[in-house]
Amino acid sequence: MSHISKSFDRRDFLRATAGTTVALAAASVTGAAATSAAAVSKKNLSIPKDRIGIQLYSIRDKVSALGFGVVLPELARIGYKEIEFAGYTQNTSILGRQITLPEIRTLLDDNGLRAVGSHVGIGNFRSNLQGELDAAQILGMPHVGTANAPTNVNTVAGYRAAADEFNVWGAAATARGLKLYQHNHAGEFAFATDQPSVRLYDVFLKNTDPRHVYLELDIYWAYVGQYRYPGFDPAAYVRNQPYRYPLFHMKDGDANSANANGFDIVEFGAGDLPYEKFVRDIGPRASHVGIWEQDTAPNTQPNPPGSLGAAERSFTALKGLLG
């Protein structure tokens, strides 16, 4: 292991997470997940079970407080293989300064992890595109993207203009051997304010160049979009253009009619989104990296371990679904 992590070793981690019930809690969630997963044919699934990833936003509290030198080895121990970043910083008190990108890359390599992508503010692509592509290459990641909506101008013309902008950024990424992607929330599935029969997501998909602009389907938010703006099947988007969707966010939701979104975000395997049907319906024609994300994970009890406990239980449930 790199010297970067020696200031906070595994024993320190165990002390910081004393009293955890991760193993017991994992068993309870896994039991439910295994039952539902039994209906899924494990043959020809296009989400490899040995490449399960994690969006670090899910455990942002632990990244900030404990640092990459503690968190990345723990994620490797759990079994995660792919890391999607949500920023490259940690508490400066850990090293007495901010960690560098080459140091993060060393930690990834030392722990058998791969950086698969990163969420970057859309303004960074406008102001520092080449710098963001440099960062991606230093970390060895094949994708770099944004979780921002393409634009806040929810008209057909607004989304066409956004598509033009993404095409420019995507071509620059392609020239560097990278893939630029956009991650959806529910709003992209709304209808255009000037043409109520036209879905904004369809405008973006049609007007972005498939050679240069890719999509990360957040499955939870796609089903929220279906709930709020009915008339589409999330799996059909992937089935129709499988190679445009290299990454998925595997986020679970529990139905709740009191929530305007229709679902509450929960640990993977604890919700009732139709994941068994989704992984069947997208077809086998392309490979997609399944990335666990849970926006609410830092609030998971008991805390500690909080978000890392949710990460372990969700990994076990994902493995059951795909395994």
C-alpha positions as CSV (number, residue, x, y, z in Angstrom):
1,M,0.0,0.0,0.0
2,S,1.2,3.5,-0.7
3,H,2.6,5.8,2.0
4,I,-0.3,8.1,1.4
5,S,-2.6,5.8,3.5
6,K,-0.3,5.1,6.4
7,S,-1.5,8.0,8.5
8,F,-4.8,6.2,8.9
9,D,-4.5,2.4,8.7
10,R,-7.0,-0.5,8.9
11,R,-6.8,-0.6,12.7
12,D,-7.7,3.1,12.8
13,F,-10.6,2.4,10.4
14,L,-11.9,-0.4,12.7
15,R,-11.8,1.9,15.7
16,A,-13.6,4.7,13.8
17,T,-16.4,2.2,12.9
18,A,-16.6,0.3,16.2
19,G,-19.9,-1.3,16.9
20,T,-20.8,-1.8,13.2
21,T,-23.5,-4.4,12.3
22,V,-22.6,-4.5,8.6
23,A,-22.4,-8.3,8.4
24,L,-25.8,-8.8,10.1
25,A,-27.5,-6.0,8.2
26,A,-26.1,-7.3,5.0
27,A,-27.6,-10.7,5.6
28,S,-31.1,-9.2,6.1
29,V,-31.0,-7.2,2.8
30,T,-29.3,-10.0,0.9
31,G,-32.0,-12.5,1.8
32,A,-34.6,-10.3,0.2
33,A,-32.4,-9.5,-2.8
34,A,-31.6,-13.2,-3.4
35,T,-35.2,-14.1,-3.6
36,S,-36.1,-11.5,-6.2
37,A,-32.8,-12.1,-8.1
38,A,-33.7,-15.8,-8.5
39,A,-36.1,-14.9,-11.3
40,V,-33.3,-13.4,-13.4
41,S,-31.5,-15.5,-15.9
42,K,-27.8,-15.0,-15.2
43,K,-26.9,-15.9,-18.8
44,N,-26.1,-13.1,-21.2
45,L,-26.6,-10.2,-18.7
46,S,-24.9,-7.1,-20.1
47,I,-23.9,-5.8,-16.7
48,P,-20.8,-7.8,-15.6
49,K,-21.0,-9.0,-12.0
50,D,-17.2,-8.6,-11.6
51,R,-17.1,-4.9,-12.5
52,I,-19.5,-3.5,-10.0
53,G,-18.7,0.2,-9.3
54,I,-19.5,2.9,-6.8
55,Q,-20.2,6.6,-7.2
56,L,-18.2,8.2,-4.4
57,Y,-20.9,10.8,-3.8
58,S,-22.7,8.0,-1.9
59,I,-19.9,7.9,0.7
60,R,-18.9,11.6,0.5
61,D,-18.9,11.9,4.3
62,K,-16.2,9.2,4.6
63,V,-14.1,10.4,1.7
64,S,-14.0,13.9,3.2
65,A,-13.4,12.8,6.8
66,L,-11.2,9.7,6.4
67,G,-9.6,10.4,3.0
68,F,-9.0,8.3,-0.1
69,G,-6.2,6.4,1.6
70,V,-8.7,4.8,4.0
71,V,-11.8,4.7,1.8
72,L,-10.4,3.1,-1.4
73,P,-8.8,0.1,0.4
74,E,-12.1,-0.5,2.2
75,L,-14.1,-0.4,-1.0
76,A,-11.7,-2.9,-2.5
77,R,-12.1,-5.1,0.5
78,I,-15.9,-5.0,0.0
79,G,-15.5,-6.0,-3.6
80,Y,-16.0,-2.9,-5.7
81,K,-13.8,-2.7,-8.8
82,E,-14.8,0.6,-10.5
83,I,-14.7,4.0,-9.0
84,E,-16.7,7.0,-10.2
85,F,-15.5,10.2,-8.7
86,A,-17.5,13.1,-7.4
87,G,-14.5,15.5,-6.8
88,Y,-10.9,14.8,-6.1
89,T,-10.5,16.4,-2.6
90,Q,-10.4,15.3,1.0
91,N,-9.9,16.9,4.4
92,T,-6.6,18.7,4.2
93,S,-5.8,17.7,7.8
94,I,-5.2,14.1,6.7
95,L,-2.0,14.9,4.8
96,G,-1.5,18.5,5.9
97,R,-2.3,19.5,2.4
98,Q,-4.6,18.5,-0.4
99,I,-4.1,15.1,-2.0
100,T,-2.9,15.2,-5.7
101,L,-4.3,13.3,-8.7
102,P,-1.1,11.2,-9.1
103,E,-1.4,10.2,-5.4
104,I,-5.1,9.1,-6.0
105,R,-4.0,7.2,-9.0
106,T,-1.4,5.4,-7.0
107,L,-4.0,4.4,-4.4
108,L,-6.3,3.1,-7.1
109,D,-3.5,1.0,-8.6
110,D,-2.3,-0.3,-5.3
111,N,-5.8,-1.5,-4.4
112,G,-6.7,-3.1,-7.8
113,L,-9.3,-0.4,-8.5
114,R,-10.1,1.4,-11.8
115,A,-11.4,4.9,-12.2
116,V,-14.3,4.5,-14.6
117,G,-15.6,8.0,-14.7
118,S,-16.2,11.3,-12.9
119,H,-19.0,13.8,-12.3
120,V,-17.8,17.3,-13.2
121,G,-19.8,20.5,-13.0
122,I,-21.0,21.5,-16.5
123,G,-19.4,24.9,-16.1
124,N,-16.0,23.2,-15.8
125,F,-16.4,21.9,-19.3
126,R,-17.0,25.4,-20.5
127,S,-14.1,27.0,-18.6
128,N,-11.5,24.2,-18.3
129,L,-12.3,21.4,-20.7
130,Q,-8.7,20.4,-21.4
131,G,-7.9,20.5,-17.7
132,E,-10.8,18.1,-16.9
133,L,-9.6,15.8,-19.7
134,D,-6.1,16.0,-18.3
135,A,-7.4,14.9,-14.9
136,A,-9.3,12.0,-16.5
137,Q,-6.1,10.8,-18.2
138,I,-4.0,11.1,-15.0
139,L,-6.5,8.9,-13.2
140,G,-6.7,6.4,-16.0
141,M,-10.5,6.8,-16.5
142,P,-12.1,6.1,-19.9
143,H,-15.1,8.3,-19.3
144,V,-15.7,11.8,-17.9
145,G,-19.1,13.4,-17.5
146,T,-21.5,15.6,-15.8
147,A,-24.6,15.1,-13.6
148,N,-26.0,18.5,-14.6
149,A,-28.9,18.8,-16.9
150,P,-27.8,19.7,-20.5
151,T,-29.5,23.1,-20.0
152,N,-32.1,24.8,-17.8
153,V,-33.8,26.2,-21.0
154,N,-36.5,23.5,-21.3
155,T,-37.4,24.2,-24.9
156,V,-36.6,22.2,-28.1
157,A,-34.3,25.0,-29.2
158,G,-32.6,25.1,-25.7
159,Y,-31.9,21.4,-25.8
160,R,-30.7,21.5,-29.4
161,A,-28.3,24.3,-28.5
162,A,-27.1,22.2,-25.5
163,A,-26.6,19.2,-27.8
164,D,-24.4,21.4,-30.0
165,E,-22.3,22.3,-27.0
166,F,-22.0,18.7,-25.9
167,N,-20.9,17.7,-29.4
168,V,-18.0,20.1,-29.2
169,W,-16.9,18.8,-25.8
170,G,-17.4,15.2,-26.9
171,A,-15.3,15.6,-30.0
172,A,-12.5,17.0,-27.8
173,A,-12.8,14.1,-25.4
174,T,-12.8,11.6,-28.3
175,A,-9.6,13.2,-29.6
176,R,-8.0,12.4,-26.2
177,G,-9.3,8.8,-26.3
178,L,-12.0,9.5,-23.7
179,K,-15.8,9.3,-23.7
180,L,-17.9,12.3,-22.6
181,Y,-21.2,11.4,-20.9
182,Q,-24.3,13.1,-19.4
183,H,-26.1,11.7,-16.3
184,N,-29.8,12.2,-16.2
185,H,-32.2,13.1,-13.4
186,A,-35.9,13.1,-13.8
187,G,-36.2,16.6,-15.4
188,E,-34.7,15.5,-18.7
189,F,-37.7,13.3,-19.3
190,A,-40.1,16.2,-19.0
191,F,-41.8,17.6,-22.1
192,A,-40.6,20.8,-23.8
193,T,-42.4,23.9,-22.6
194,D,-42.8,25.1,-26.2
195,Q,-43.8,21.8,-27.7
196,P,-45.6,19.7,-25.1
197,S,-45.6,16.6,-27.2
198,V,-41.8,16.5,-27.4
199,R,-39.7,14.9,-24.6
200,L,-36.5,16.9,-23.8
201,Y,-34.4,13.7,-23.4
202,D,-35.4,12.6,-27.0
203,V,-34.3,16.0,-28.3
204,F,-30.9,15.6,-26.6
205,L,-30.4,12.0,-27.8
206,K,-31.4,12.8,-31.4
207,N,-29.1,15.9,-31.7
208,T,-26.0,14.6,-30.0
209,D,-23.4,12.8,-32.1
210,P,-23.3,9.1,-31.0
211,R,-19.6,9.0,-31.9
212,H,-18.8,11.6,-29.2
213,V,-21.6,12.0,-26.7
214,Y,-22.6,9.1,-24.3
215,L,-25.2,8.7,-21.6
216,E,-25.1,7.4,-18.1
217,L,-28.6,6.2,-17.3
218,D,-29.5,6.7,-13.7
219,I,-32.1,4.0,-13.4
220,Y,-33.8,5.4,-10.3
221,W,-34.2,8.9,-11.8
222,A,-35.4,7.3,-15.1
223,Y,-38.2,5.6,-13.3
224,V,-39.0,8.8,-11.4
225,G,-39.2,10.4,-14.8
226,Q,-41.6,7.7,-16.0
227,Y,-43.7,8.3,-12.9
228,R,-43.8,12.0,-13.4
229,Y,-43.9,12.2,-17.2
230,P,-45.4,8.9,-18.4
231,G,-45.1,7.4,-21.8
232,F,-41.6,5.8,-22.1
233,D,-39.8,2.7,-21.0
234,P,-36.3,3.3,-19.5
235,A,-35.0,0.0,-20.7
236,A,-36.0,0.8,-24.3
237,Y,-33.6,3.7,-24.5
238,V,-30.7,1.3,-23.8
239,R,-32.1,-1.5,-25.9
240,N,-32.4,0.8,-28.9
241,Q,-28.9,2.4,-28.6
242,P,-26.9,0.1,-26.3
243,Y,-23.5,1.4,-27.1
244,R,-24.4,4.9,-26.0
245,Y,-24.9,3.7,-22.4
246,P,-21.5,2.6,-21.1
247,L,-22.5,3.4,-17.5
248,F,-25.5,2.9,-15.3
249,H,-26.4,4.2,-11.8
250,M,-27.9,1.3,-10.0
251,K,-29.9,3.2,-7.4
252,D,-32.9,1.6,-5.7
253,G,-36.2,3.2,-4.8
254,D,-39.1,2.3,-2.5
255,A,-42.6,3.2,-3.8
256,N,-44.1,6.1,-1.8
257,S,-47.1,7.9,-3.1
258,A,-46.5,10.7,-0.6
259,N,-43.3,11.5,-2.4
260,A,-43.7,13.7,-5.5
261,N,-41.1,11.5,-7.2
262,G,-43.1,8.4,-6.5
263,F,-40.2,6.7,-4.7
264,D,-37.8,7.1,-1.8
265,I,-34.1,6.5,-2.3
266,V,-33.1,3.3,-0.4
267,E,-30.2,0.8,-0.2
268,F,-30.0,-1.4,-3.2
269,G,-32.1,-4.5,-2.7
270,A,-34.4,-2.8,-0.1
271,G,-36.6,-1.1,-2.7
272,D,-39.0,-2.3,-5.4
273,L,-37.8,-0.8,-8.6
274,P,-38.1,-3.5,-11.4
275,Y,-34.4,-4.2,-11.6
276,E,-34.9,-7.9,-12.6
277,K,-37.0,-6.9,-15.5
278,F,-34.7,-4.0,-16.5
279,V,-31.6,-6.1,-16.7
280,R,-33.4,-8.6,-18.8
281,D,-35.1,-6.0,-21.1
282,I,-32.0,-4.0,-22.0
283,G,-30.6,-7.0,-24.0
284,P,-27.1,-8.4,-24.2
285,R,-25.7,-6.4,-27.1
286,A,-23.3,-4.2,-25.2
287,S,-21.5,-4.2,-21.8
288,H,-22.5,-1.7,-19.2
289,V,-20.8,-0.9,-15.9
290,G,-23.2,-1.0,-13.0
291,I,-22.4,1.7,-10.5
292,W,-24.1,1.8,-7.1
293,E,-25.3,5.2,-5.9
294,Q,-27.4,6.2,-2.9
295,D,-27.7,9.9,-2.3
296,T,-29.0,9.3,1.2
297,A,-26.3,6.8,2.3
298,P,-24.5,9.2,4.7
299,N,-27.6,9.3,6.8
300,T,-27.7,5.5,7.1
301,Q,-27.8,4.2,10.7
302,P,-25.9,3.0,12.6
303,N,-23.3,5.7,12.0
304,P,-20.5,4.7,12.1
305,P,-20.2,3.1,9.6
306,G,-23.2,4.9,8.0
307,S,-22.5,5.2,4.3
308,L,-19.9,2.5,4.2
309,G,-22.4,0.0,5.8
310,A,-24.8,0.9,3.1
311,A,-22.1,0.4,0.5
312,E,-21.4,-3.1,1.7
313,R,-25.0,-4.2,2.0
314,S,-25.8,-2.7,-1.5
315,F,-22.8,-4.4,-3.0
316,T,-23.9,-7.8,-1.7
317,A,-27.4,-7.2,-3.1
318,L,-26.1,-6.1,-6.5
319,K,-23.9,-9.2,-6.6
320,G,-27.0,-11.3,-5.9
321,L,-28.9,-9.6,-8.8
322,L,-26.1,-10.0,-11.3
323,G,-24.3,-13.1,-10.1
